Amino acid sequence: MNLEKIKSKIITVRGQHVILDCEVAELYDVQTKEVNQAVRNNPRKFPEGYIIDLNSDEYNFLRSKNLTLEKSGRGNHTKYIPKVFSEKGLYMLATILKGEKAIDTTIEIIEAFAQLRELQKNIAEISKTTDVFQQKTLLKKSGEIISDIIYNDMETTETKTTIELNLAVV
C-alpha cells in the first residue's frame, strides 16, 4: 500500500485528523458495513472521541468538497451519514480486523498520522524558537515531511524549497 494513498484520505473534522468509514473500509479492502459492524460488536473499544458521528451540516460540507462519500456502501449510495475514525479509533479498529492486509494497512495508517503529528510539532516549534539555525533546521525537516506527503520520491536539496519558504511565511 502507498503511504500517499493513506494521507490523501485524512481529513479534518472538528479539529481532528480523521478518516471516513467508507475510506477505512476501502483501505482494509472490506465493505463499510463490515467496519461499522465491528464497531457495533465491540462498543467498549470505541469510547467517545474514537469515532465521530458526523452531523448533517458536516456531511453536506464534505459532500460539497467532492469527497468520496458516495462510496459509503462500496459503490452503493447510503442512507446513513458516515462516521469518521480518529487516530485512536483506527488503532482500536486494528485490534479487531485480522489478516495480513489489516496488518499492512494499520502500519501505513500509523505512519501517515505520525508524519502529520511531526509536521504539526515542527511548525509549532518554528514559531517558538528565536535561534535562526534551529529555525532553518526545522524548516528543512518540515519541507522534507511535506515533500514526502505530497510526493514520496521527491528529492530534497540543501537549498530552500518553495515549501520551506511557504512554511517560513506561516
C-alpha positions in Angstrom: 0.0 0.0 0.0 1.1 3.5 -0.7 1.6 6.0 2.1 0.3 8.8 -0.1 -3.0 6.9 -0.6 -3.5 6.9 3.2 -2.5 10.6 3.6 -5.0 11.6 0.8 -7.8 10.1 2.8 -7.1 12.0 6.1 -9.4 15.0 6.5 -10.0 17.4 9.4 -13.3 17.3 11.2 -13.9 19.2 14.5 -10.1 20.0 14.7 -9.1 16.3 14.5 -7.4 14.4 11.7 -9.9 11.6 10.8 -10.7 9.1 8.0 -14.3 8.4 6.8 -15.7 4.9 7.5 -16.0 4.2 3.8 -12.4 5.2 3.2 -11.3 3.0 6.1 -13.2 0.1 4.5 -11.5 0.7 1.2 -8.1 0.7 2.8 -8.8 -2.6 4.6 -10.5 -4.0 1.4 -13.8 -4.7 3.2 -17.3 -3.3 2.9 -18.2 -0.3 5.0 -20.9 -2.3 6.8 -18.2 -4.7 8.0 -16.2 -1.9 9.6 -19.3 -0.5 11.2 -20.4 -4.0 12.3 -17.0 -4.5 14.0 -17.6 -1.2 15.9 -21.1 -2.2 16.9 -19.9 -5.6 18.1 -17.2 -4.0 20.2 -18.7 -0.8 21.8 -16.3 -0.7 24.8 -13.3 -0.5 22.4 -14.6 2.8 21.0 -15.2 5.3 23.8 -16.1 8.9 23.0 -13.7 10.6 20.6 -12.6 7.4 18.9 -15.4 7.7 16.3 -17.3 10.8 15.4 -20.8 10.7 14.1 -21.0 13.5 11.6 -23.9 15.8 11.8 -25.8 16.7 8.6 -24.0 20.1 8.2 -20.6 18.4 8.3 -21.8 15.7 5.9 -23.1 18.3 3.5 -19.9 20.3 3.7 -17.8 17.2 3.0 -20.1 16.3 0.1 -19.6 19.8 -1.3 -15.9 19.2 -1.3 -16.3 16.2 -3.6 -15.1 13.6 -1.2 -16.0 10.1 -2.0 -19.0 9.9 0.3 -20.9 8.0 -2.4 -18.6 5.0 -1.7 -20.0 4.5 1.8 -21.5 1.2 0.7 -18.6 0.3 -1.6 -20.3 1.6 -4.7 -23.8 1.9 -3.4 -25.4 5.1 -2.2 -26.0 5.1 1.5 -28.9 6.4 3.5 -26.7 6.8 6.6 -24.5 9.7 7.4 -21.0 8.3 7.6 -18.8 8.1 10.7 -15.2 9.2 10.9 -12.4 7.4 12.7 -9.9 9.4 14.8 -6.4 8.1 15.1 -7.3 6.4 18.3 -10.3 4.8 16.7 -8.2 3.5 13.8 -5.8 1.9 16.3 -8.6 0.2 18.1 -10.1 -1.0 14.8 -6.8 -2.5 14.0 -7.1 -4.7 17.1 -10.4 -6.2 15.7 -9.6 -6.6 12.0 -7.3 -9.5 11.3 -5.1 -10.8 8.4 -2.1 -9.7 6.5 -3.9 -6.9 4.7 -5.1 -5.5 8.0 -1.6 -5.5 9.5 -0.1 -3.8 6.4 -2.9 -1.2 6.3 -2.6 -0.5 10.0 1.2 0.2 9.7 0.6 2.6 6.8 -2.1 4.4 8.8 0.1 4.7 11.8 3.0 6.1 9.7 0.7 8.7 8.0 -0.6 10.0 11.3 2.9 10.1 12.8 4.1 12.3 9.9 1.2 14.7 10.4 2.0 14.9 14.1 5.7 15.5 13.4 4.8 18.3 10.9 2.5 20.0 13.4 5.2 19.8 16.1 7.8 21.3 13.7 5.6 24.2 12.6 4.8 25.0 16.3 8.5 24.9 17.2 9.4 27.2 14.3 7.2 30.0 15.7 8.5 29.5 19.2 12.3 29.4 18.6 14.4 32.5 18.0 17.5 30.5 17.1 18.0 31.1 13.4 19.9 27.9 12.9 17.2 25.8 14.6 14.5 27.6 12.6 16.3 26.7 9.4 16.8 23.1 10.5 13.1 22.8 11.4 12.1 24.4 8.1 14.2 21.9 6.2 12.8 19.0 8.2 9.2 20.3 7.7 9.9 20.7 4.0 11.1 17.1 3.8 8.0 15.9 5.5 5.7 17.9 3.2 7.7 16.6 0.2 7.1 13.1 1.5 3.4 13.7 2.0 3.0 15.3 -1.5 5.3 13.0 -3.4 7.2 10.1 -1.8 10.2 10.0 -4.2 10.9 13.8 -4.3 14.5 14.6 -3.7 15.5 17.3 -1.2 18.5 19.6 -1.6 20.4 21.9 0.6 18.7 25.0 -0.9 15.4 26.3 0.3 12.5 24.8 -1.4 9.2 26.6 -2.2 7.6 24.5 0.5 10.2 25.7 3.1 9.7 29.3 2.1 5.9 28.9 2.5 6.5 27.4 5.9 8.6 30.4 6.8 5.7 32.7 6.0 3.4 30.6 8.2 
